[in-house]
Amino acid sequence: MASLIAVTIFTLITSGIVAADKPCAPRQIEKRSVVCVCNATYCDEITRAEPASGKYVAYTSSEAGSRFKKHEGEFTSYYKWNEGASHTLVIDLSKKRQTIEGFGGAVTDAAGIHWSNFSSARLQDYLINSYFGKNGLEYNMLRVPIGGCDFSTHFYAYNELPWNDGQLTNYTLAPEDFNYKIPMIQHIKEVATADIHIVATVWSPPKWMKTNEKPSGPGVIKNEFMQTYADYIAKFIREYKKHDIDVWAVTTTNEPQNAFLPFTRFQDLGWTPGKMGQWIINNLGPTIKNSSDINHVKILTVDDQRFTIPLWFNVMVAKHPEVLDWIDGIGVHWYTDKFTPAFILEETVKNHPDKFVIATEACEGSMPWQTEKVSLGDWSRAQSYIHDILEDLNYNLVGWIDWNLCLDKTGGPNWVKNFVDSPIIVFPENNEFVKQPMFYAMGHFSKWIPRGSVRLDVEEQKGLLEKSVDHVAFLTPRNTIVVVLHNTGNARNIRVQLGEEHTVLALEMASVTTLEFLAPSISS
């Protein structure tokens, strides 16, 4: 099998079909799609091609096994259009929506452990470059836990001793920071093609700050430590800065509703809307925004499920409208998106146009009915990512951050066995890692929609009985237009139109395609 893959790759490269690209080294998973194998000597890469005037470049990944399959085509005058297209997507350059901040994943202890434990430095480089490098997905965002999270090997926080140390006299980073997270982030910064914007989040502060004095459960911050908790977050920002790592934003606490749910096992910190509002106004907001050195750091609240916006965020704002003077945006997680209407997001932006919403956590395999936590080659999980990202972007979110950058075949380590899936799964016993379909799903957005891209309105024209194709379009800082199309059904042709120019694009069955072409000001 390995020799066949090598011969295939050599043939493709020498024949000029893939140019500078390095194609997937596929491993077929029975009754599923393929994973792409990376080892100490080989890892697939994708280069972005500059579209020529009057032409487009398209990239396709599919259940059948395509991975960023690249091809070019032409735009023609309106009256020459191919009637074989099932329907038309008309892009409107005059209607611009939100500006994109970015896409990325999380450097957890689990991800850092696996990355640092690779016996091959080349394999470490391959993993980082696959996500952040010029020939990778070009991620430009990270989420980092402040202290431990469930994807640690044990519960820990900073300054756990001395007990009731309100002045945080013993605040030091943990071995996990020095051994795993900081080295991984520093390596990421070396290869990234854009500034890495880091979102930092607390799962739980030291137990002595909380009313229940436990890692998890219905505990809230003790009144006497409200300012201490704000200082706890600020100190993290300054400690990471000592290692040349800048924090772009902090969230107020990871999933504050978890503390009141009976099935939560990992560390948490509960908040009521009223108490959170008071804390932001009196403590966290002034601590960060009135400082001389970290006042650039953004404050994101909620950092919980979409449904908590009307049930929790709106209540907080109603009780304490001054909170809007301190926060910059809202973080949302995806775990209830399938059951929660997306218009909640649009209404939030409409009611607070100076605030942005960004997706801060997502993963497959987390639901109780998903007994197979890591599902190799599972195209349906890639489809879940694609659908959710498209929905979020079309409802004005400015970015989408995945969960762990890599996990092992069990979906860990995780100290409470809360195992899940990841776009990259490591197999240290084979000195290799594999890229899941979810990896390529993320790349269809992150690589071709850079920071500063602006979403454009798209009108879909189709017959009543024709099935829609999920889509989104952007005007990028490169003066190109990028369209992402998600085809969940059979192969079909879709017409993409801008002004008097159009093209007919053939979509593979069960596929995602990213289309890029020059904006009119460049191509005219």
C-alpha positions in Angstrom: 0.0 0.0 0.0 2.8 2.4 1.0 4.7 1.8 -2.3 1.5 2.3 -4.3 0.9 5.7 -2.6 4.5 6.7 -3.3 4.3 5.8 -7.0 1.0 7.6 -7.3 2.4 10.8 -5.7 5.6 10.7 -7.8 3.5 10.2 -11.0 1.2 13.1 -10.1 4.1 15.5 -9.3 6.3 14.6 -12.3 3.3 14.9 -14.7 2.7 18.4 -13.5 -0.9 17.7 -12.4 -0.4 19.1 -8.9 2.4 21.6 -9.6 3.8 22.6 -6.3 1.1 20.8 -4.3 1.8 17.6 -2.4 -1.3 15.4 -2.6 -2.9 13.5 0.1 -1.4 10.1 1.0 -4.8 8.4 1.4 -5.7 5.6 3.7 -9.1 4.3 2.9 -11.3 3.7 6.0 -13.8 0.8 5.5 -17.3 2.1 4.6 -16.1 5.7 5.0 -14.0 8.3 3.3 -10.2 8.5 3.4 -7.8 10.0 5.9 -4.5 11.6 4.7 -1.4 10.1 6.4 1.6 12.2 7.5 4.8 10.6 8.7 8.4 11.7 9.2 9.1 11.8 5.4 5.9 13.0 3.8 2.9 15.2 4.5 0.4 16.7 2.0 0.4 20.4 1.2 -1.8 22.8 -0.7 -0.8 26.0 -2.4 -3.2 28.8 -3.2 -3.0 29.7 -6.9 -3.5 33.3 -8.0 -6.5 33.5 -10.3 -5.9 35.0 -13.7 -8.2 37.7 -15.3 -11.4 36.1 -16.6 -10.6 32.8 -14.9 -11.3 31.1 -11.6 -9.5 28.5 -9.5 -11.6 25.9 -7.7 -10.6 23.5 -4.9 -12.8 20.5 -4.0 -12.8 18.0 -1.2 -15.4 15.1 -1.2 -16.6 12.0 0.4 -15.2 10.1 -2.6 -11.7 11.1 -1.6 -10.9 14.4 -3.3 -8.8 16.6 -1.0 -8.3 20.2 -2.2 -8.5 19.0 -5.8 -7.6 22.0 -7.9 -8.9 23.0 -11.3 -9.3 26.2 -13.4 -12.1 27.5 -15.5 -13.3 30.6 -17.2 -16.0 33.3 -16.7 -18.0 34.2 -19.9 -20.5 36.8 -20.9 -24.0 36.4 -19.5 -25.7 35.4 -22.8 -23.3 32.3 -23.2 -24.3 30.6 -20.0 -24.6 26.8 -19.9 -28.2 25.7 -19.4 -27.1 22.6 -17.7 -26.9 24.4 -14.3 -29.6 23.5 -11.9 -29.7 27.0 -10.5 -27.8 30.3 -10.1 -26.0 32.1 -7.3 -25.9 35.8 -8.0 -23.2 37.7 -6.0 -24.0 41.3 -5.0 -20.9 43.4 -4.6 -22.9 46.4 -3.4 -24.2 44.7 -0.2 -21.4 44.1 2.3 -21.8 42.5 5.7 -19.4 41.6 8.5 -15.6 41.6 8.4 -13.8 38.4 9.1 -11.4 38.0 12.1 -10.2 34.5 11.4 -10.3 30.7 11.9 -8.3 28.4 14.1 -8.1 25.8 16.8 -7.1 25.3 20.4 -3.7 24.7 22.0 -4.8 22.6 25.0 -2.6 20.5 27.2 -3.7 17.4 25.2 -2.7 19.0 21.9 0.6 20.1 23.3 1.4 16.8 24.9 0.9 14.9 21.6 2.9 17.5 19.6 5.8 17.6 22.0 5.9 13.8 22.2 6.6 13.2 18.6 10.0 11.5 18.2 10.6 13.3 15.0 11.1 17.1 14.8 10.1 16.8 11.1 6.7 15.4 12.2 6.3 18.3 14.7 7.0 20.7 11.8 4.5 19.0 9.5 1.7 19.3 12.1 2.2 23.0 12.7 2.7 23.8 9.1 -0.3 21.8 8.1 -2.5 24.1 10.2 -0.6 27.5 10.1 1.9 27.4 7.2 1.8 29.0 3.8 1.2 25.5 2.3 -1.3 24.6 5.0 -4.6 25.9 6.2 -3.2 29.3 7.2 -5.0 29.4 10.5 -4.7 32.8 12.2 -6.5 32.3 15.6 -5.9 30.2 18.7 -7.9 29.5 21.9 -5.8 28.8 25.0 -7.0 27.7 28.4 -6.0 29.9 31.4 -4.8 27.0 33.6 -6.2 23.5 33.0 -9.3 22.3 31.3 -10.8 18.9 30.8 -8.3 18.2 28.1 -5.5 18.2 30.8 -4.3 15.1 32.6 -5.5 16.4 36.0 -7.3 19.4 37.5 -5.1 22.4 38.2 -5.2 26.2 38.4 -2.7 28.8 39.1 -2.0 30.0 42.7 -3.8 27.1 44.3 -1.7 27.8 47.4 -1.7 29.5 49.8 -5.4 29.2 50.5 -7.5 32.4 50.3 -4.5 34.3 48.8 -6.5 37.3 47.6 -3.4 39.1 46.5 -2.2 36.2 44.3 1.3 36.3 45.8 2.1 32.8 44.4 0.9 33.3 40.9 3.1 31.3 38.5 2.4 29.4 35.3 2.2 25.6 35.4 4.6 23.0 34.0 2.0 22.4 31.3 2.5 26.0 30.1 6.3 25.7 29.9 6.4 22.1 28.5 3.5 22.1 26.1 1.4 25.2 25.4 4.1 27.9 25.2 6.5 25.9 23.0 3.7 24.9 20.7 2.4 28.5 20.4 5.9 29.8 19.8 6.4 27.3 17.0 3.1 28.3 15.5 4.1 32.0 15.5 7.3 31.2 13.6 5.4 29.6 10.6 2.1 31.5 10.6 1.3 33.7 7.6 -0.6 36.2 9.7 -0.6 37.5 13.2 -2.1 34.8 15.6 -5.0 36.3 17.6 -5.3 34.3 20.8 -8.5 34.0 22.8 -7.7 33.0 26.4 -10.3 31.3 28.7 -10.6 30.2 32.3 -12.4 26.9 33.0 -12.0 27.2 36.8 -9.9 29.4 39.1 -8.4 28.0 42.3 -10.9 26.1 44.4 -10.6 28.6 47.3 -12.1 31.4 45.1 -15.3 29.4 44.7 -18.3 29.0 47.0 -18.2 25.2 46.7 -14.4 25.0 46.9 -14.5 22.2 44.3 -13.2 21.8 40.7 -16.8 21.5 39.4 -20.4 21.8 40.5 -22.6 24.7 41.5 -19.9 27.1 42.7 -19.7 30.8 42.0 -17.0 33.3 42.9 -17.0 34.3 46.5 -17.8 38.0 46.9 -14.5 38.8 48.5 -12.6 37.4 45.5 -14.4 39.2 42.6 -11.4 41.5 42.1 -9.0 38.6 42.6 -10.6 36.7 39.8 -10.2 39.7 37.4 -6.5 40.0 38.5 -6.1 36.2 37.9 -7.0 36.7 34.3 -4.9 39.9 33.9 -1.8 38.1 35.4 -2.1 35.4 32.8 -2.0 37.9 29.9 1.1 39.5 31.4 2.8 36.1 32.1 2.3 35.0 28.5 3.6 38.4 27.3 6.9 37.6 29.0 7.2 34.8 26.5 6.4 37.0 23.5 2.9 35.7 23.3 0.2 38.4 23.0 -3.4 37.7 24.0 -5.9 39.2 21.7 -9.0 38.6 23.8 -10.2 37.0 27.0 -13.6 35.4 27.7 -15.4 35.9 30.9 -15.5 32.2 31.7 -15.9 29.0 29.8 -19.6 27.8 29.6 -20.8 29.4 32.9 -24.1 27.4 32.7 -22.2 24.2 33.2 -21.9 24.7 36.9 -25.7 24.4 37.2 -26.0 21.2 35.0 -26.1 17.9 36.9 -24.0 16.0 34.3 -21.0 18.3 34.1 -17.9 16.5 35.4 -15.0 18.7 34.4 -13.9 22.0 36.0 -16.3 25.0 35.7 -17.3 28.3 37.3 -20.9 29.3 37.6 -22.3 32.8 37.0 -25.8 34.3 37.2 -26.4 37.1 34.6 -26.7 39.7 37.4 -23.4 38.8 39.1 -21.5 38.5 35.8 -22.7 42.0 34.9 -21.5 43.4 38.2 -18.2 41.7 37.9 -17.5 43.0 34.4 -18.5 46.6 35.3 -16.7 46.7 38.7 -13.8 44.4 38.2 -12.8 42.8 34.9 -13.6 45.7 32.6 -11.6 48.4 34.6 -8.8 45.9 35.3 -8.1 45.4 31.6 -9.4 48.5 29.9 -8.0 51.0 32.4 -4.6 49.5 32.5 -1.6 51.0 30.6 -0.2 47.7 29.2 -3.1 45.3 28.4 -5.9 47.7 27.6 -5.9 46.5 24.0 -7.2 43.1 25.0 -10.8 42.5 24.0 -13.4 41.1 26.4 -15.8 38.5 25.1 -18.7 37.4 27.2 -21.1 34.4 27.1 -18.5 31.8 25.7 -21.4 29.3 25.9 -24.1 27.8 23.7 -26.1 29.8 21.2 -29.3 29.5 23.2 -27.7 31.3 26.2 -27.7 34.6 24.3 -31.4 35.3 24.8 -31.6 33.5 28.1 -28.5 34.8 29.7 -26.7 37.6 27.8 -29.9 39.6 27.1 -30.8 39.4 30.8 -27.4 40.5 31.9 -27.6 43.5 29.6 -31.1 44.4 30.7 -30.0 44.3 34.4 -26.7 46.1 33.8 -26.7 48.0 30.5 -23.3 49.6 31.5 -21.8 46.2 30.7 -21.8 47.2 27.1 -19.3 49.9 27.8 -16.7 47.2 28.7 -17.3 44.2 26.4 -16.2 43.9 22.8 -18.1 40.8 21.7 -19.7 37.5 22.4 -18.3 34.0 22.1 -20.5 31.1 21.2 -20.1 27.3 21.2 -21.7 25.0 18.7 -23.0 22.1 20.8 -26.7 23.0 20.6 -26.6 24.7 17.2 -28.7 21.9 15.6 -31.5 22.6 18.1 -31.2 26.4 18.3 -32.4 28.8 15.6 -29.6 30.8 13.9 -31.5 34.0 13.8 -30.6 34.5 17.5 -27.1 35.5 16.2 -28.5 38.0 13.7 -30.8 39.6 16.2 -27.8 40.0 18.6 -25.8 41.8 16.0 -28.7 43.9 15.0 -29.4 45.0 18.6 -25.8 45.6 19.4 -24.1 46.6 16.0 -20.9 47.7 17.7 -20.3 44.2 19.2 -19.2 41.1 17.2 -20.0 37.4 17.6 -17.4 34.7 17.2 -17.5 30.9 17.5 -15.0 29.9 20.1 -15.4 26.1 20.4 -16.6 23.1 18.4 -15.9 19.4 18.1 -17.5 16.2 16.9 -17.9 13.1 19.1 -19.1 15.0 22.2 -22.7 13.9 22.3 -23.7 10.9 24.5 -25.1 9.1 21.5 -21.8 9.4 19.7 -20.3 6.3 21.3 -17.4 6.2 18.8 -15.6 9.3 19.9 -13.0 9.3 17.2 -14.5 8.3 13.9 -11.7 8.0 11.3 -12.6 9.0 7.8 -16.1 10.1 8.7 -17.4 12.5 6.0 -20.6 13.2 7.9 -18.5 15.0 10.6 -16.9 17.1 8.0 -20.3 18.0 6.7 -21.4 19.1 10.2 -18.4 21.4 10.3 -19.1 22.9 6.9 -22.8 23.4 7.6 -22.2 25.1 10.9 -19.5 27.4 9.6 -21.6 28.4 6.6 -24.6 29.1 8.8 -22.6 31.1 11.3 -20.9 33.2 8.6 -24.2 33.9 6.9 -25.6 35.1 10.3 -22.7 37.6 10.8 -20.1 35.7 12.9 -16.6 37.0 12.4 -14.7 33.8 12.9 -14.8 30.1 13.9 -12.4 28.4 16.3 -12.2 24.7 16.4 -11.4 22.7 19.6 -8.2 20.6 20.1 -5.6 20.8 17.3 -4.9 17.2 17.7 -5.8 14.2 19.9 -5.0 10.5 20.1 -7.1 7.6 18.8 -9.2 7.5 22.0 -10.0 11.3 21.8 -7.8 12.3 24.7 -6.1 12.7 27.1 -8.9 14.0 29.1 -8.9 13.8 32.9 -12.6 13.1 33.2 -12.7 10.9 30.1 -14.7 13.5 28.1 -13.3 12.2 24.9 -14.0 13.7 21.5 -12.8 13.8 17.9 -10.3 16.2 16.3 -9.3 17.2 12.7 -5.9 15.6 13.3 -5.5 12.2 15.1 -2.0 11.2 16.2 -0.6 7.6 16.2 2.7 7.9 18.1 3.2 4.1 18.0 3.5 4.5 14.2 5.2 7.9 14.3 2.5 9.4 12.2 -0.7 11.4 12.3 -3.7 11.5 10.0 -5.8 14.3 8.7 -9.5 13.7 9.1 -12.1 15.0 6.6 -12.8 17.7 9.2 -9.3 19.1 8.7 -10.1 19.8 5.0 -13.6 21.2 5.9 -11.8 23.8 8.0 -9.3 24.6 5.3 -11.9 25.4 2.7 -12.6 28.5 4.8 -9.4 29.4 6.6 -7.0 29.3 3.7 -9.1 31.3 1.2 -10.9 33.7 3.6 -8.2 35.7 5.2 -8.6 38.3 8.0 -10.2 41.4 6.7 -12.5 39.7 4.1 -16.0 41.1 3.9 -19.1 38.9 3.4 -21.2 39.7 0.3 -24.9 39.1 -0.2 -25.8 36.2 -2.5 -29.2 35.6 -4.2 -30.0 32.0 -4.9 -32.2 31.6 -8.0 -33.7 28.1 -8.4 -36.9 26.2 -9.0 -39.3 25.4 -6.2 -38.4 21.7 -6.3 -34.6 22.2 -6.6 -32.4 21.6 -3.5 -30.4 24.5 -2.3 -26.6 24.5 -2.1 -25.3 26.0 1.1 -23.0 28.8 0.2 -21.2 32.0 1.3 -19.2 34.6 -0.6 -16.5 37.1 0.5 -14.5 40.0 -1.0 -11.0 39.4 0.3 -8.1 41.9 0.9 -6.4 40.3 -2.1 -9.2 41.9 -4.3 -10.6 38.5 -5.1 -14.0 37.0 -4.5 -14.2 33.7 -2.7 -17.3 31.5 -2.8 -17.6 28.3 -0.7 -20.3 25.8 -1.8 -21.5 22.7 0.1 -23.2 20.0 -2.0 -24.7 17.4 0.2 -26.4 15.5 -2.6 -25.7 14.1 -6.0 -23.3 15.7 -8.5 -24.7 18.8 -10.1 -23.9 22.0 -12.0 -24.2 25.4 -10.3 -24.1 28.7 -12.1 -22.2 31.5 -10.3 -22.9 35.0 -11.6 -21.3 38.4 -10.9 -22.7 41.2 -13.0 -22.7 40.2 -16.7 -20.1 37.4 -16.1 -20.8 33.9 -15.0 -19.4 30.4 -14.9 -20.9 27.0 -14.5 -19.2 24.9 -11.8 -19.5 21.1 -11.6 -19.9 20.0 -8.0 -18.9 16.5 -7.0 -21.4 14.4 -5.1 -21.1 15.0 -1.3 -18.5 17.7 -1.6 -17.3 21.2 -0.6 -15.8 23.5 -3.2 -14.0 26.8 -2.7 -14.0 29.1 -5.8 -11.8 32.1 -6.1 -11.7 34.7 -8.9 -10.6 38.3 -9.3 -13.0 41.1 -8.3 -14.2 43.4 -11.1 -11.8 46.2 -10.3 -8.9 43.9 -10.9 -10.2 41.7 -13.7 -11.6 44.6 -15.8 
